[in-house]
Amino acid sequence: MNAPYHGSCNCGEVTLTIASEPLWVRQCWCRQCQKAAAGNATCNGLFRTEGMTVDGTVTWRGYTAASGNTVEHGFCPTCGSQLFGRNPSREGAQVVRLGALDDAQDLKVNAIIWTSEAPDWAYFDPKVEHWSAQPPGPAAKSA
């Protein structure tokens, strides 16, 4: 693929560099993601935190998601861009919103999740695996 990946928030106060390829790339239609994405799905990559460099201040806020997981979102306190997501079940990894990356063109979605919460007008690529809720995920600690 393209590692390393580089990205930033809208104002440039927070920048990131990721040295590895994602463990997965997913489109998420859960209600929380729809709220974050103005009614659409979010596109997310799960990356190992080892080899991830973040410069600038990231503000974290959390809640309990529909999956039952405690989820925290990391965003720029200056412009409000949501950049990251994390939860305790993914030790050693965190989600990066693909829109924060300068070039995510070659990162292909390999699963569409929480399709049961998507609006009727949502389109699901028939060539991509679909999950009605949260699928099991890879263990971030394994090499």
TIKOL-265555 format. One record per residue: residue number from 0; residue in three letters; chain; z, y, x of N, C-alpha, C, CB in turn. Coordinates in Angstrom, 2 decimals. Atoms other than C-alpha are relative to their C-alpha. Glycine has a CB too. Layout:
+-----+-----+-------+---------+---------+---------+---------+---------+---------+---------+---------+---------+---------+---------+---------+
:   n : res : chain :     nzz :     nyy :     nxx :    cazz :    cayy :    caxx :     czz :     cyy :     cxx :    cbzz :    cbyy :    cbxx :
+-----+-----+-------+---------+---------+---------+---------+---------+---------+---------+---------+---------+---------+---------+---------+
: NUM : ala :     A :       Z :       Y :       X :       Z :       Y :       X :       Z :       Y :       X :       Z :       Y :       X :
...
+-----+-----+-------+---------+---------+---------+---------+---------+---------+---------+---------+---------+---------+---------+---------+
END
This chain:
+-----+-----+-------+---------+---------+---------+---------+---------+---------+---------+---------+---------+---------+---------+---------+
:   n : res : chain :     nzz :     nyy :     nxx :    cazz :    cayy :    caxx :     czz :     cyy :     cxx :    cbzz :    cbyy :    cbxx :
+-----+-----+-------+---------+---------+---------+---------+---------+---------+---------+---------+---------+---------+---------+---------+
:   0 : met :     A :    0.00 :   -1.18 :    0.83 :    0.00 :    0.00 :    0.00 :    0.00 :    1.25 :    0.88 :    1.21 :    0.00 :   -0.95 :
:   1 : asn :     A :    0.07 :   -1.30 :   -0.66 :    0.82 :    3.51 :    1.22 :    1.25 :    0.46 :    0.71 :   -0.36 :    1.00 :   -0.98 :
:   2 : ala :     A :   -1.24 :   -0.49 :   -0.61 :    4.36 :    3.64 :    2.65 :   -0.29 :    0.54 :    1.40 :    1.07 :   -1.13 :    0.07 :
:   3 : pro :     A :   -1.07 :   -0.67 :    0.72 :    5.78 :    5.94 :    3.71 :   -0.52 :    0.90 :   -1.12 :    0.82 :    0.82 :    0.97 :
:   4 : tyr :     A :    0.29 :   -0.90 :    1.12 :    5.85 :    7.91 :    0.47 :    0.80 :    1.28 :    0.18 :    0.33 :   -0.69 :   -1.37 :
:   5 : his :     A :   -0.66 :   -1.30 :   -0.08 :    6.72 :   11.60 :    0.33 :   -0.02 :    0.62 :   -1.38 :   -0.68 :    0.93 :    1.06 :
:   6 : gly :     A :   -0.03 :   -0.67 :    1.30 :    7.74 :   13.72 :   -2.63 :    0.99 :    1.13 :   -0.02 :    0.33 :   -0.99 :   -1.08 :
:   7 : ser :     A :   -0.91 :   -1.13 :    0.16 :    9.74 :   16.61 :   -3.98 :    0.20 :    0.31 :   -1.48 :   -0.53 :    1.26 :    0.74 :
:   8 : cys :     A :   -0.19 :   -0.55 :    1.33 :   11.08 :   18.35 :   -7.04 :   -1.04 :    1.11 :   -0.20 :    1.46 :    0.55 :   -0.20 :
:   9 : asn :     A :    0.97 :   -1.06 :    0.28 :    9.07 :   21.14 :   -8.69 :    0.13 :    1.21 :    0.92 :    0.14 :    0.45 :   -1.42 :
:  10 : cys :     A :   -0.18 :   -1.21 :   -0.80 :   10.61 :   23.94 :   -6.62 :    0.01 :   -0.27 :    1.50 :    1.28 :    0.68 :   -0.39 :
:  11 : gly :     A :    0.00 :    0.34 :   -1.42 :   10.67 :   22.06 :   -3.29 :    1.36 :    0.00 :    0.67 :   -0.88 :    0.93 :    0.71 :
:  12 : glu :     A :   -1.35 :   -0.01 :   -0.58 :   14.45 :   22.34 :   -2.79 :    0.47 :   -1.40 :    0.38 :    0.99 :    0.63 :   -0.99 :
:  13 : val :     A :   -0.33 :    1.38 :   -0.31 :   14.76 :   18.54 :   -2.80 :   -1.29 :   -0.70 :    0.43 :    0.68 :   -0.73 :   -1.22 :
:  14 : thr :     A :    1.15 :    0.76 :   -0.48 :   12.35 :   16.46 :   -0.72 :    0.46 :   -1.43 :    0.30 :   -0.65 :    0.67 :    1.26 :
:  15 : leu :     A :   -0.34 :    1.39 :   -0.28 :   12.20 :   12.72 :   -0.17 :   -1.11 :   -0.67 :    0.78 :    0.28 :   -0.75 :   -1.29 :
:  16 : thr :     A :    0.91 :    0.87 :   -0.73 :   10.60 :   10.22 :    2.15 :    0.51 :   -1.43 :   -0.18 :   -0.08 :    0.39 :    1.53 :
:  17 : ile :     A :   -0.36 :    1.40 :    0.24 :   10.55 :    6.49 :    1.39 :   -0.84 :   -0.85 :    0.94 :   -0.24 :   -0.40 :   -1.50 :
:  18 : ala :     A :    0.68 :    0.78 :   -1.04 :    9.71 :    4.06 :    4.20 :   -0.54 :   -1.34 :   -0.49 :    0.93 :   -0.23 :    1.13 :
:  19 : ser :     A :    0.37 :    1.34 :    0.46 :    9.21 :    0.93 :    2.06 :   -0.83 :    0.04 :   -1.27 :    1.23 :   -0.84 :   -0.23 :
:  20 : glu :     A :    0.72 :    0.17 :    1.26 :    7.08 :   -0.35 :   -0.78 :    1.01 :   -0.25 :   -1.13 :   -1.04 :   -1.17 :    0.09 :
:  21 : pro :     A :   -0.94 :    0.24 :    1.10 :    8.68 :   -0.55 :   -4.24 :    0.20 :   -1.49 :   -0.27 :   -0.50 :    0.69 :   -1.27 :
:  22 : leu :     A :   -0.28 :    1.37 :    0.44 :   10.35 :   -3.74 :   -5.44 :   -0.75 :   -0.28 :   -1.30 :    1.51 :   -0.22 :   -0.19 :
:  23 : trp :     A :    0.81 :    0.06 :    1.22 :    8.66 :   -3.06 :   -8.79 :   -0.40 :    1.40 :   -0.42 :    0.77 :   -0.71 :   -1.15 :
:  24 : val :     A :    0.44 :   -1.26 :    0.62 :    6.81 :   -0.34 :  -10.70 :   -0.09 :   -0.28 :   -1.49 :   -1.38 :    0.52 :    0.59 :
:  25 : arg :     A :   -0.07 :    0.25 :    1.44 :    7.53 :   -0.09 :  -14.42 :   -0.21 :    1.27 :   -0.80 :    1.33 :   -0.63 :   -0.37 :
:  26 : gln :     A :    0.07 :   -1.05 :    1.01 :    6.70 :    2.03 :  -17.40 :    1.10 :   -0.34 :   -1.00 :   -1.45 :    0.08 :   -0.69 :
:  27 : cys :     A :   -1.14 :    0.27 :    0.88 :    9.83 :    2.38 :  -19.56 :   -0.07 :    0.84 :   -1.27 :    1.32 :    0.28 :    0.74 :
:  28 : trp :     A :    0.04 :   -0.64 :    1.31 :    9.83 :    3.15 :  -23.29 :    1.36 :    0.04 :   -0.68 :   -0.99 :   -0.72 :   -0.89 :
:  29 : cys :     A :   -1.31 :   -0.11 :    0.65 :   13.60 :    3.10 :  -23.89 :    0.17 :    1.42 :   -0.52 :    1.16 :   -0.39 :    0.98 :
:  30 : arg :     A :   -0.18 :   -1.33 :    0.61 :   14.82 :    6.02 :  -26.00 :    0.48 :    1.02 :    1.02 :    1.00 :   -0.08 :   -1.15 :
:  31 : gln :     A :   -0.48 :   -0.94 :   -1.01 :   16.63 :    7.57 :  -23.03 :   -1.16 :    0.50 :    0.87 :    1.07 :   -0.65 :    0.88 :
:  32 : cys :     A :    1.15 :   -0.42 :   -0.80 :   13.43 :    7.60 :  -20.97 :   -0.95 :    0.88 :   -0.82 :   -0.77 :   -1.22 :    0.55 :
:  33 : gln :     A :    0.85 :   -0.85 :    0.84 :   11.46 :    9.01 :  -23.91 :    0.57 :    1.41 :   -0.08 :   -0.12 :   -0.60 :   -1.42 :
:  34 : lys :     A :   -0.62 :   -1.33 :    0.02 :   13.96 :   11.87 :  -24.07 :   -0.24 :    0.74 :    1.31 :    1.51 :   -0.11 :   -0.27 :
:  35 : ala :     A :    0.24 :   -0.62 :   -1.31 :   13.50 :   12.50 :  -20.34 :   -1.47 :    0.37 :    0.18 :    0.44 :   -0.94 :    1.12 :
:  36 : ala :     A :    1.45 :   -0.18 :   -0.20 :    9.68 :   12.34 :  -20.64 :   -0.68 :    0.66 :   -1.20 :   -0.65 :   -1.33 :    0.28 :
:  37 : ala :     A :    0.56 :   -0.76 :    1.14 :    9.17 :   14.55 :  -23.73 :   -0.69 :   -0.91 :   -1.01 :   -1.00 :    1.03 :    0.51 :
:  38 : gly :     A :    0.52 :    0.90 :    1.02 :    8.55 :   11.56 :  -26.00 :   -0.89 :   -1.10 :    0.50 :   -0.72 :    0.77 :   -1.00 :
:  39 : asn :     A :    0.86 :    1.02 :   -0.59 :    6.45 :    9.47 :  -23.66 :    0.87 :   -0.98 :    0.79 :   -1.08 :    0.64 :    0.91 :
:  40 : ala :     A :   -0.72 :    0.91 :   -0.89 :    7.41 :    6.65 :  -21.29 :    0.18 :    0.67 :    1.36 :   -0.77 :   -1.36 :    0.15 :
:  41 : thr :     A :   -0.10 :   -0.41 :   -1.40 :    8.66 :    7.24 :  -17.77 :   -0.70 :   -1.06 :    0.85 :    1.49 :    0.18 :    0.44 :
:  42 : cys :     A :    0.57 :    0.92 :   -0.99 :    6.90 :    5.67 :  -14.78 :    0.92 :    0.02 :    1.20 :   -1.48 :    0.40 :    0.39 :
:  43 : asn :     A :   -1.07 :    0.11 :   -0.98 :    9.39 :    4.41 :  -12.23 :   -0.30 :   -1.06 :    1.04 :    1.31 :   -0.29 :   -0.68 :
:  44 : gly :     A :    0.05 :    1.00 :   -1.05 :    9.45 :    2.61 :   -8.91 :    1.40 :   -0.26 :    0.50 :   -0.91 :    0.46 :    1.16 :
:  45 : leu :     A :   -1.30 :    0.34 :   -0.57 :   12.51 :    0.74 :   -7.67 :   -0.20 :   -0.19 :    1.50 :    0.60 :   -1.29 :   -0.66 :
:  46 : phe :     A :    0.11 :    0.03 :   -1.46 :   12.87 :    1.36 :   -3.93 :    1.35 :   -0.29 :    0.63 :   -0.56 :    1.34 :    0.53 :
:  47 : arg :     A :   -1.23 :    0.20 :   -0.77 :   15.44 :    0.21 :   -1.39 :    0.50 :    1.35 :    0.50 :   -0.23 :   -0.99 :    1.20 :
:  48 : thr :     A :   -0.56 :   -1.26 :   -0.50 :   17.80 :    3.02 :   -0.42 :   -0.02 :    0.04 :    1.53 :    1.43 :    0.19 :   -0.51 :
:  49 : glu :     A :    0.14 :    0.04 :   -1.46 :   17.66 :    1.85 :    3.20 :   -1.42 :    0.46 :    0.33 :    0.28 :   -1.44 :    0.57 :
:  50 : gly :     A :    1.32 :   -0.54 :   -0.32 :   14.81 :    3.85 :    4.69 :   -0.44 :    1.11 :   -0.94 :   -1.01 :   -1.09 :   -0.02 :
:  51 : met :     A :    0.30 :   -1.12 :    0.89 :   14.97 :    6.49 :    1.95 :    0.77 :    1.22 :    0.52 :    0.38 :   -0.32 :   -1.50 :
:  52 : thr :     A :   -0.62 :   -1.24 :   -0.47 :   15.65 :   10.03 :    3.20 :   -0.18 :    1.07 :   -1.07 :   -0.62 :    0.46 :    1.35 :
:  53 : val :     A :    0.03 :   -1.08 :    0.99 :   16.55 :   12.80 :    0.77 :    0.60 :    1.24 :    0.65 :    0.79 :   -0.40 :   -1.31 :
:  54 : asp :     A :   -0.48 :   -1.27 :   -0.52 :   16.88 :   16.40 :    1.94 :    0.17 :    0.96 :   -1.17 :   -0.97 :    0.59 :    1.06 :
:  55 : gly :     A :   -0.33 :   -0.91 :    1.09 :   18.50 :   18.98 :   -0.32 :    1.09 :   -0.61 :   -0.87 :   -1.25 :    0.31 :   -0.85 :
:  56 : thr :     A :   -1.09 :    0.43 :    0.88 :   21.21 :   18.73 :   -2.95 :   -0.55 :   -0.64 :   -1.26 :    0.91 :    1.19 :   -0.36 :
:  57 : val :     A :    0.35 :    0.69 :    1.25 :   20.81 :   16.21 :   -5.77 :    1.26 :   -0.03 :   -0.87 :   -0.54 :   -1.46 :    0.28 :
:  58 : thr :     A :   -1.09 :    0.06 :    0.96 :   23.04 :   16.52 :   -8.85 :   -0.16 :   -1.28 :   -0.82 :    0.03 :    1.27 :   -0.92 :
:  59 : trp :     A :    0.02 :    1.26 :    0.74 :   23.96 :   13.25 :  -10.59 :    0.81 :    0.13 :   -1.29 :    0.55 :   -1.15 :    0.87 :
:  60 : arg :     A :   -0.69 :    0.06 :    1.29 :   24.89 :   12.79 :  -14.26 :   -0.26 :   -1.38 :   -0.60 :   -0.49 :    1.14 :   -0.98 :
:  61 : gly :     A :    0.15 :    1.35 :    0.49 :   25.47 :    9.49 :  -16.06 :    0.34 :   -0.19 :   -1.46 :    0.84 :   -0.89 :    0.80 :
:  62 : tyr :     A :   -0.26 :    0.41 :    1.38 :   25.72 :    7.69 :  -19.40 :   -0.17 :   -1.51 :   -0.09 :   -0.96 :    0.74 :   -1.00 :
:  63 : thr :     A :    0.22 :    1.42 :    0.24 :   25.69 :    4.18 :  -20.87 :   -1.32 :   -0.16 :   -0.75 :    1.18 :   -0.64 :   -0.80 :
:  64 : ala :     A :    1.34 :    0.20 :    0.58 :   22.12 :    3.06 :  -21.62 :    0.03 :   -1.08 :   -1.08 :   -1.01 :   -0.37 :    1.09 :
:  65 : ala :     A :    0.12 :    1.01 :    1.06 :   20.94 :    0.85 :  -24.50 :    0.15 :   -1.41 :    0.56 :   -1.35 :    0.13 :   -0.70 :
:  66 : ser :     A :   -0.14 :    1.30 :   -0.65 :   20.88 :   -2.05 :  -22.02 :    1.46 :   -0.36 :    0.25 :   -0.77 :   -0.02 :    1.31 :
:  67 : gly :     A :   -1.40 :    0.20 :   -0.31 :   24.64 :   -1.62 :  -21.59 :    0.35 :    0.42 :    1.43 :    0.38 :   -1.44 :   -0.21 :
:  68 : asn :     A :   -0.21 :   -0.43 :   -1.37 :   24.18 :   -0.51 :  -17.98 :    0.45 :    1.45 :    0.06 :   -1.28 :   -0.19 :    0.82 :
:  69 : thr :     A :   -0.32 :   -1.39 :   -0.29 :   25.78 :    2.64 :  -16.66 :   -1.16 :    0.54 :    0.83 :    1.38 :    0.15 :    0.75 :
:  70 : val :     A :    1.16 :   -0.57 :   -0.68 :   22.84 :    4.80 :  -15.61 :    0.33 :    1.42 :    0.42 :   -1.26 :   -0.02 :   -0.92 :
:  71 : glu :     A :   -0.13 :   -1.37 :   -0.47 :   22.92 :    7.93 :  -13.50 :   -1.38 :    0.52 :    0.34 :    0.95 :    0.09 :    1.24 :
:  72 : his :     A :    1.25 :   -0.65 :   -0.35 :   20.05 :   10.36 :  -13.14 :    0.28 :    1.07 :    1.03 :   -0.70 :    0.61 :   -1.25 :
:  73 : gly :     A :   -0.12 :   -1.01 :   -1.04 :   19.59 :   12.50 :  -10.04 :   -1.09 :    1.03 :   -0.18 :   -0.08 :   -0.63 :    1.40 :
:  74 : phe :     A :    0.97 :   -1.06 :    0.22 :   17.93 :   15.86 :  -10.43 :    0.29 :    1.19 :    0.90 :    0.00 :    0.44 :   -1.47 :
:  75 : cys :     A :   -0.15 :   -1.21 :   -0.78 :   17.39 :   19.12 :   -8.58 :    0.82 :    1.00 :   -0.81 :   -1.38 :    0.61 :    0.39 :
:  76 : pro :     A :   -0.80 :   -0.95 :    0.75 :   20.11 :   21.61 :   -9.58 :   -0.67 :    1.37 :   -0.15 :    1.33 :    0.17 :    0.67 :
:  77 : thr :     A :    0.70 :   -1.29 :    0.09 :   17.69 :   24.52 :   -9.05 :   -1.05 :   -0.01 :   -1.10 :   -0.64 :    0.34 :    1.34 :
:  78 : cys :     A :    1.11 :    0.01 :    0.97 :   14.62 :   23.51 :  -11.09 :    0.18 :   -1.03 :   -1.11 :   -1.30 :   -0.26 :    0.71 :
:  79 : gly :     A :   -0.26 :    0.99 :    1.03 :   16.02 :   20.57 :  -13.09 :   -0.89 :   -1.23 :    0.02 :   -0.12 :    0.63 :   -1.31 :
:  80 : ser :     A :    0.88 :    1.18 :   -0.07 :   13.36 :   18.05 :  -12.03 :    0.82 :   -1.27 :    0.17 :   -1.01 :    0.14 :    1.16 :
:  81 : gln :     A :   -0.65 :    1.29 :   -0.13 :   14.59 :   14.51 :  -12.60 :   -0.77 :   -0.82 :    1.01 :    0.09 :   -0.74 :   -1.38 :
:  82 : leu :     A :    0.64 :    0.70 :   -1.10 :   13.86 :   12.54 :   -9.44 :    0.38 :   -1.47 :    0.09 :    0.33 :    0.68 :    1.29 :
:  83 : phe :     A :   -0.54 :    1.32 :   -0.28 :   16.04 :    9.43 :   -9.40 :    0.77 :   -0.57 :   -1.19 :    0.91 :    0.06 :    1.21 :
:  84 : gly :     A :   -0.88 :    0.71 :    0.91 :   17.85 :    6.85 :  -11.47 :    0.69 :   -1.10 :    0.78 :   -0.77 :   -0.57 :   -1.21 :
:  85 : arg :     A :   -0.71 :    1.09 :   -0.68 :   20.50 :    4.38 :  -10.35 :    1.04 :   -0.58 :   -0.95 :    0.67 :    0.50 :    1.31 :
:  86 : asn :     A :   -1.10 :    0.63 :    0.71 :   23.00 :    1.91 :  -11.73 :    0.64 :   -1.03 :    0.91 :   -0.48 :   -0.65 :   -1.33 :
:  87 : pro :     A :   -0.74 :    0.90 :   -0.90 :   25.64 :   -0.36 :  -10.17 :   -0.62 :   -1.39 :    0.14 :    1.40 :   -0.13 :   -0.48 :
:  88 : ser :     A :    0.59 :    1.34 :   -0.09 :   23.65 :   -3.53 :  -10.91 :   -1.12 :   -0.08 :    1.02 :   -0.52 :   -0.42 :   -1.36 :
:  89 : arg :     A :    1.09 :   -0.02 :   -0.99 :   21.01 :   -2.46 :   -8.39 :    0.49 :    0.54 :    1.34 :   -1.19 :    0.86 :   -0.52 :
:  90 : glu :     A :   -0.56 :   -0.43 :   -1.27 :   23.10 :   -2.12 :   -5.27 :   -1.07 :   -0.04 :    1.10 :    1.21 :   -0.89 :    0.39 :
:  91 : gly :     A :    0.97 :   -0.05 :   -1.09 :   20.96 :   -1.04 :   -2.32 :   -1.37 :    0.50 :   -0.42 :   -0.14 :   -1.33 :    0.60 :
:  92 : ala :     A :    1.30 :   -0.49 :    0.47 :   18.16 :    0.36 :   -4.47 :    0.21 :    1.07 :   -1.06 :   -0.85 :   -1.16 :   -0.57 :
:  93 : gln :     A :   -0.02 :   -0.97 :    1.10 :   17.40 :    3.23 :   -6.80 :   -1.41 :    0.27 :   -0.47 :    0.69 :    1.31 :    0.43 :
:  94 : val :     A :    1.28 :   -0.33 :    0.62 :   14.63 :    4.26 :   -9.14 :   -0.44 :    1.38 :    0.46 :    0.11 :   -0.07 :   -1.54 :
:  95 : val :     A :    0.62 :   -1.30 :   -0.28 :   12.29 :    7.06 :   -8.15 :   -1.03 :    0.24 :   -1.10 :   -0.66 :    0.05 :    1.44 :
:  96 : arg :     A :    1.01 :   -0.37 :    0.99 :   10.30 :    8.83 :  -10.87 :   -1.31 :    0.22 :    0.76 :    0.42 :    1.29 :   -0.81 :
:  97 : leu :     A :    1.25 :   -0.05 :   -0.75 :    6.71 :    8.36 :   -9.73 :   -0.63 :    1.38 :    0.02 :   -0.98 :   -0.98 :   -0.56 :
:  98 : gly :     A :    0.52 :   -1.35 :    0.02 :    5.83 :   11.91 :  -10.74 :    0.55 :    0.87 :    1.11 :    0.30 :    0.64 :   -1.32 :
:  99 : ala :     A :   -0.59 :   -0.76 :   -1.11 :    8.09 :   13.13 :   -7.92 :   -0.73 :   -0.26 :    1.31 :    1.47 :   -0.36 :    0.16 :
: 100 : leu :     A :    0.71 :    0.33 :   -1.24 :    5.86 :   11.47 :   -5.31 :   -1.29 :    0.80 :    0.12 :   -0.31 :   -1.50 :    0.06 :
: 101 : asp :     A :    1.22 :   -0.77 :   -0.24 :    3.04 :   13.45 :   -3.73 :   -1.25 :   -0.82 :   -0.33 :   -0.06 :    0.47 :    1.45 :
: 102 : asp :     A :    1.15 :    0.86 :    0.26 :    0.68 :   10.47 :   -4.02 :    0.48 :   -1.38 :   -0.42 :   -0.92 :   -0.09 :    1.25 :
: 103 : ala :     A :   -0.39 :    1.31 :    0.53 :    1.51 :    7.53 :   -6.26 :   -1.21 :   -0.73 :   -0.59 :    1.09 :    0.16 :   -1.08 :
: 104 : gln :     A :    1.25 :    0.51 :    0.58 :   -2.13 :    6.75 :   -7.07 :   -0.14 :   -1.52 :    0.12 :   -1.17 :    0.66 :    0.66 :
: 105 : asp :     A :    0.18 :    1.43 :   -0.22 :   -2.03 :    3.24 :   -5.59 :    1.16 :   -0.86 :   -0.50 :   -0.21 :   -0.25 :    1.45 :
: 106 : leu :     A :   -1.12 :    0.77 :    0.55 :    1.28 :    2.25 :   -7.19 :   -0.34 :   -0.39 :   -1.43 :    1.33 :    0.83 :    0.06 :
: 107 : lys :     A :    0.42 :    0.50 :    1.31 :    0.26 :    0.09 :  -10.13 :    1.20 :   -0.52 :   -0.79 :   -1.05 :   -1.10 :    0.16 :
: 108 : val :     A :   -1.05 :    0.48 :    0.89 :    2.59 :   -0.55 :  -13.07 :   -0.14 :   -1.52 :   -0.13 :   -0.07 :    0.69 :   -1.40 :
: 109 : asn :     A :    0.06 :    1.46 :    0.15 :    3.50 :   -4.26 :  -13.07 :    0.81 :   -0.52 :   -1.18 :    0.48 :   -0.65 :    1.26 :
: 110 : ala :     A :   -0.67 :    0.40 :    1.24 :    5.61 :   -4.26 :  -16.25 :    0.19 :    1.24 :   -0.88 :    1.37 :   -0.68 :    0.29 :
: 111 : ile :     A :   -0.30 :   -1.03 :    0.99 :    6.01 :   -2.22 :  -19.42 :    1.22 :   -0.51 :   -0.75 :   -1.24 :    0.29 :   -0.98 :
: 112 : ile :     A :   -1.26 :    0.48 :    0.55 :    9.58 :   -2.41 :  -20.69 :    0.47 :    0.84 :   -1.18 :    1.06 :   -0.02 :    1.08 :
: 113 : trp :     A :   -0.55 :   -0.62 :    1.21 :   11.49 :   -1.54 :  -23.87 :   -1.10 :    0.38 :   -0.99 :    0.82 :    1.25 :    0.37 :
: 114 : thr :     A :    1.10 :   -0.26 :    0.95 :    8.30 :   -1.80 :  -25.94 :    0.50 :    0.05 :   -1.44 :   -1.07 :   -1.09 :    0.14 :
: 115 : ser :     A :   -0.55 :   -0.01 :    1.36 :   10.49 :   -2.38 :  -29.02 :    0.43 :    1.40 :   -0.43 :    1.19 :   -0.95 :   -0.09 :
: 116 : glu :     A :   -0.43 :   -1.36 :    0.32 :   11.56 :    1.28 :  -28.83 :   -1.13 :    1.02 :    0.09 :    1.12 :    0.41 :    0.92 :
: 117 : ala :     A :    1.14 :   -0.91 :   -0.13 :    8.10 :    2.76 :  -28.29 :   -0.50 :    0.46 :   -1.37 :   -1.15 :   -0.68 :    0.78 :
: 118 : pro :     A :    0.58 :   -0.46 :    1.26 :    6.48 :    4.89 :  -31.00 :   -1.27 :   -0.80 :   -0.33 :   -0.33 :    1.51 :    0.06 :
: 119 : asp :     A :    1.18 :    0.76 :    0.45 :    3.62 :    3.38 :  -33.03 :   -1.26 :    0.37 :    0.76 :   -0.22 :    0.22 :   -1.47 :
: 120 : trp :     A :    1.22 :   -0.44 :   -0.68 :    1.04 :    5.42 :  -31.12 :   -0.06 :   -0.40 :    1.47 :   -0.11 :    1.50 :   -0.10 :
: 121 : ala :     A :   -0.04 :    0.37 :   -1.42 :    2.09 :    4.05 :  -27.70 :   -1.06 :   -1.06 :    0.31 :    1.40 :   -0.53 :    0.39 :
: 122 : tyr :     A :    1.01 :    0.96 :   -0.46 :   -0.59 :    2.15 :  -25.77 :    0.61 :   -0.84 :    1.10 :   -1.28 :    0.72 :    0.49 :
: 123 : phe :     A :   -0.46 :    0.92 :   -1.03 :    0.31 :   -0.93 :  -23.73 :   -1.21 :   -0.71 :    0.59 :    1.02 :   -1.03 :   -0.58 :
: 124 : asp :     A :    1.11 :    0.66 :   -0.68 :   -2.24 :   -2.12 :  -21.19 :    0.16 :   -1.51 :   -0.16 :   -0.05 :    0.41 :    1.52 :
: 125 : pro :     A :   -0.13 :    1.44 :    0.24 :   -2.93 :   -5.75 :  -22.19 :    0.01 :   -0.82 :    1.29 :   -1.12 :   -0.47 :   -0.88 :
: 126 : lys :     A :    0.01 :    0.72 :   -1.28 :   -3.33 :   -6.69 :  -18.49 :    1.35 :    0.06 :    0.71 :   -1.08 :    0.57 :    0.90 :
: 127 : val :     A :   -1.31 :   -0.18 :   -0.63 :    0.28 :   -5.70 :  -17.73 :    1.06 :   -0.74 :   -0.82 :    0.37 :    1.52 :    0.12 :
: 128 : glu :     A :   -1.09 :    0.71 :    0.66 :    3.37 :   -7.79 :  -18.53 :    0.82 :    0.95 :   -0.88 :    0.90 :   -0.68 :    1.04 :
: 129 : his :     A :   -0.79 :   -0.81 :    0.95 :    5.34 :   -6.49 :  -21.57 :    1.35 :   -0.66 :   -0.24 :   -0.76 :    0.19 :   -1.34 :
: 130 : trp :     A :   -1.34 :    0.47 :    0.34 :    9.06 :   -6.78 :  -22.29 :    0.51 :    0.84 :   -1.15 :    0.96 :    0.08 :    1.23 :
: 131 : ser :     A :   -0.51 :   -0.76 :    1.14 :   10.64 :   -5.80 :  -25.61 :    1.29 :    0.75 :    0.34 :    0.24 :   -0.93 :   -1.18 :
: 132 : ala :     A :   -1.24 :   -0.65 :   -0.43 :   13.88 :   -4.84 :  -23.80 :    0.04 :   -0.02 :    1.54 :    1.27 :   -0.73 :   -0.60 :
: 133 : gln :     A :   -0.16 :   -0.04 :   -1.46 :   15.28 :   -4.90 :  -20.24 :   -0.25 :   -1.38 :    0.60 :    1.43 :    0.50 :    0.38 :
: 134 : pro :     A :    0.24 :    1.30 :   -0.63 :   13.82 :   -7.73 :  -18.12 :    0.97 :   -0.22 :    1.16 :   -1.45 :   -0.10 :    0.51 :
: 135 : pro :     A :   -0.81 :    0.23 :   -1.20 :   15.72 :   -9.43 :  -15.31 :   -0.70 :    0.67 :    1.18 :    0.20 :   -1.54 :    0.27 :
: 136 : gly :     A :    0.59 :   -0.72 :   -1.14 :   15.20 :   -7.57 :  -12.06 :    0.27 :   -0.70 :    1.30 :    0.54 :    1.41 :    0.06 :
: 137 : pro :     A :   -0.23 :    0.59 :   -1.32 :   14.97 :   -8.47 :   -8.39 :    1.32 :    0.49 :    0.57 :   -1.16 :    0.34 :    0.95 :
: 138 : ala :     A :   -1.23 :   -0.41 :   -0.69 :   18.13 :   -8.39 :   -6.33 :   -0.38 :    0.88 :    1.17 :    0.82 :   -1.24 :    0.47 :
: 139 : ala :     A :    0.37 :   -0.96 :   -1.03 :   17.85 :   -5.34 :   -4.12 :    0.53 :   -0.40 :    1.37 :    0.51 :    1.38 :   -0.35 :
: 140 : lys :     A :   -0.59 :    0.35 :   -1.28 :   20.07 :   -6.85 :   -1.43 :   -0.79 :   -1.07 :    0.74 :    1.42 :   -0.47 :   -0.20 :
: 141 : ser :     A :    0.75 :    1.06 :   -0.68 :   17.74 :   -9.78 :   -0.72 :   -1.16 :    0.60 :    0.78 :   -0.51 :   -1.04 :   -1.01 :
: 142 : ala :     A :    1.05 :   -0.55 :   -0.88 :   15.27 :   -9.21 :    2.08 :   -1.37 :   -0.49 :   -0.36 :    0.29 :   -0.33 :    1.43 :
+-----+-----+-------+---------+---------+---------+---------+---------+---------+---------+---------+---------+---------+---------+---------+
END
